[in-house]
Amino acid sequence: MAMGRAGRCLAGLWALAALSSCSLFQGTPTWESETESGLSAFEDKEYDEAERHLAAALEFARGFGPTDPRLSKSVNNLADVYVAQERGDDAEKLLKDSLPAALLIGGRDHPNVAETLHRLGSIYLARYSLSPGVESVVDLWQSYDAAALAALDRKDYADAEAKAEILVRVAEIMDEAYLARSLEALAGIYLAGGKYAQSLPFYERALEIHQQANESDAKPAITILALMAHAYDKQGKDDEAEQLLGKALDTAEKAVGPDDPALVGILKQHSNFYLARARFKDALPVLERALAIREKALGPNDIAVAASLADLADLYRIQGRYEDAGRLQARAWAVREAALGPNHSDVAASLNSLAAIYNEQGRYLEAAAASERALAIWKESYGPENPNVALALNNLGVLYRAMDRLADARLAFERALAIAERTLGPDHPNVARPLDNLAVANVDEGRFAEAEPMFWRALAIVERSYGTKHPQYASILMDYARAYLKQARHYEAAALIERAIAIREASLGADHPQVAESLTSLAVAHLEAGAPEIAGPLLERALEIYRTAQRPDPADVAEALETYVHVLRKSGNAARAAKASKEAKDYRQKQAADKDLLRELAPAAP
C-alpha cells in the first residue's frame, strides 16, 4: 500500500532517531573503551594521551567496587604510564594506595595483586639499589637490613633510621614476616637513639602482626612487649611500663609455664624497673623467684644460678641484710670461680660486691682483699681504662679513708672519677659515687668550697637517673650534711639529714642501718646546736636499730653510743652514761684492732 506523505515523513524521523541513537551510544566512553585507547596510546609512547584515557578508566573502575579486578588492572596500567613519564613517586603512591583494596580480591597470590607488588618492586629496585648486584626485592631488603645494622653499630642513628625506613617500605610489598622484622628494626633504632615515643607505633604494628599470625613461638611478642616497656620507662611513664612488663610475663608464662628458665629475662627486667625506683620490697620476690627457677631447672652450681645469686645478694645489701648478702655473694663467687676460672671478670664482679658488703659492716681487711683482687682481674681483663676498674678503685678509696690514708683515698677517688667520666660520660649514674667520695675527701681536708659544687653535681646526676627518692640521693645528702656539721652549720645540716631520713625510711624501711646512721648525725646536729633533749630520743632509736641489724659497722655503732654518752651526761644520768661509754669503747677497740691489722696487710695505693 502506498505510503502517504505524512507516513513517509514519520518513517524518516524514526530512521533519523535510530541513527542518532546509535551514534550517541558508540560515542559514550566506557571502562573498556578508555582502557583500550589508553593502552594504544601507551604503545605509541603518547604518554600524556595514555594518562588521560587510563585515568578515566580508573575512575570507571572505582565505581565497580573495591573487589572488582578491573580496579587493580586500571591502577597497574596507570602506574606504568607514570613510570614511563619518570614520575616514580606518583606511581608508588598510586600502587600503595590501591593495595588494601587489591588484597580484598584474594590476597597477595592473586594475579592482579601480584602484578601490583611486582610493579612496586621494580620501582624500588630502580630507586633504592645500593649496588649493581641487587636484582630482586629480597636482595634489596637484605642490603638495607645490613646497611641499617652497620649504621647502628657505628652509632650513626640518622643514617640507620633512613636505611630502616626504606627497609620497612620494601618489606610492605613482601610478606608479613619481613614486615614485622623491619618494623622491629626501625623501632629498635629509634629506641637506641633515644627517640622512645617514636619507637612505639612501630613496635605496636609489629606486635599486631605477630598476634594475628597466631605464632607458636611467643618470643617475638614477649620481646616487643619488653622493649615497649623500656620505651615507656625511659619516658617516665611508669604505669604503662609496669603494665607492659606484667603483660610480657603473663605471655611468657602461658607459653612456657611458670618454672621455665626462659622467664628469668623478663623477671630481671621487672626487678630492674623496681630497683631504679627504690621499690626494693617489690623487687625482692621477683629476684627470689628468678633464683628459685634457675636452681630448680639448672642445679645449684650453674653459672646462670650464680648470676641470680649475685643479683639477690646486691638487693640484700641495699636492704641492710649484710649477712644474707655476704652468704649469697660468696656462693656466687665460688660457682663462678669453679666454672670460669679464678681470673674471669665475673669472678671480679662477685669480689667487688663482697667488698661493698664488707665495707658496710666495717670488715675492712676482708674488703681490702676482695677489692684488690677484683681490681687486678679487671685491669688484666680490660686494661686500666674501664668502668669496672673505676668501681674497684672507688671501693679501695673508701678503705683507705677508713684507715685514715687520706692522700691515697683522694688519689683513688680521683682516678675512679676520671676513668668513669672518660668511659661512661660525665652524666652517667656511676660517675656520681666517686664524685661524691671525692667531695668527702675535700671535706676531710677542710676544702669546703671545692666540695660543695661536687655535691651539687652528684645530686643532679642521681636525680636525672633515679629521681630524688633513691637511697643514693640520700647518701649524698648525708655526706653534704656532714660537711655542714664540720663547719658548725647545724641547722643547714639538720635540714639535709631530715630529707635523707625520709628517703631512707620510705625506700629502705624504718629499721635499716642507714636510717640509724642518719638519726645519729641528726642527733649530733641538735646536740651541737644546744638541744640535747631532741638528740636523746633520736639516739635511742638509732641504737635500737643497730641492736637488731645484721652485723652493723662497729664505727657507726660507736659513734651513736659516744654521742648518747654526751646526752646522758648533760641530763645527769651518770650510770647510764658510764655503761654506754664502756660499750662504745668496746666497739672502738674492735675497730682499732681491725685498722691495725689492715694497715699491715692492706694493699699499697694502686
Number of C-alpha atoms within 10 A of each C-alpha: 3 6 9 9 8 9 11 11 11 12 12 12 12 11 11 12 12 12 11 11 11 11 11 10 9 10 9 8 14 14 18 13 17 20 24 16 17 27 22 15 19 22 10 11 14 14 20 15 18 27 22 15 24 29 21 20 28 23 14 20 22 16 10 13 12 18 15 16 17 20 24 27 21 22 27 26 22 30 27 20 25 21 17 14 15 11 13 20 13 15 24 20 12 18 22 19 12 18 18 13 17 26 18 14 18 12 15 19 12 15 15 22 26 16 16 26 21 16 20 25 21 14 16 19 19 13 10 16 18 13 9 6 9 17 13 14 20 14 14 23 25 14 18 24 21 15 19 26 19 14 19 19 11 10 14 15 18 15 17 26 22 15 22 29 19 20 27 24 17 23 23 19 21 18 10 15 14 18 21 22 20 26 26 26 25 26 30 25 26 23 20 15 17 15 16 21 15 15 25 22 13 22 25 18 15 24 21 13 18 22 13 8 11 9 12 8 11 17 16 17 22 22 18 23 25 24 24 28 28 23 26 21 17 17 14 11 13 16 12 16 24 19 13 21 24 18 16 26 22 15 18 21 15 10 17 14 13 15 16 16 19 18 23 21 14 21 22 17 16 23 24 18 21 18 20 14 19 23 17 20 15 14 22 17 14 21 23 15 17 26 23 19 21 25 19 13 13 14 13 18 16 17 20 20 25 27 20 25 29 25 22 25 29 24 20 21 21 21 20 24 20 25 19 17 26 22 13 23 30 20 20 30 24 18 22 27 19 14 15 14 13 16 17 17 22 22 24 27 25 28 26 28 27 30 28 26 28 25 22 22 20 23 22 28 23 17 27 26 19 24 28 23 19 30 26 17 22 25 17 13 15 13 11 15 17 18 22 23 24 28 26 28 29 27 27 33 31 26 27 26 18 18 19 14 15 19 14 20 26 24 19 26 28 21 21 31 26 20 22 28 19 13 14 15 13 16 17 15 20 22 27 26 23 27 26 26 28 27 28 26 24 20 22 17 11 14 14 19 11 13 23 19 12 20 23 15 17 26 26 17 21 25 16 12 17 17 17 18 19 23 24 23 23 25 21 25 25 24 20 26 27 24 24 21 20 14 13 14 16 20 16 14 26 24 14 21 27 19 17 28 25 17 22 27 15 15 21 23 17 15 19 22 30 28 23 27 23 27 25 28 27 29 29 30 28 21 21 15 14 11 14 22 15 16 24 23 15 22 28 17 15 27 23 13 21 23 12 12 18 16 18 24 21 22 19 22 23 22 19 26 26 19 22 29 24 19 24 20 14 14 13 11 12 13 11 13 21 14 12 21 18 14 15 22 14 14 19 18 14 13 19 15 12 17 21 13 12 22 16 9 12 21 16 9 15 12
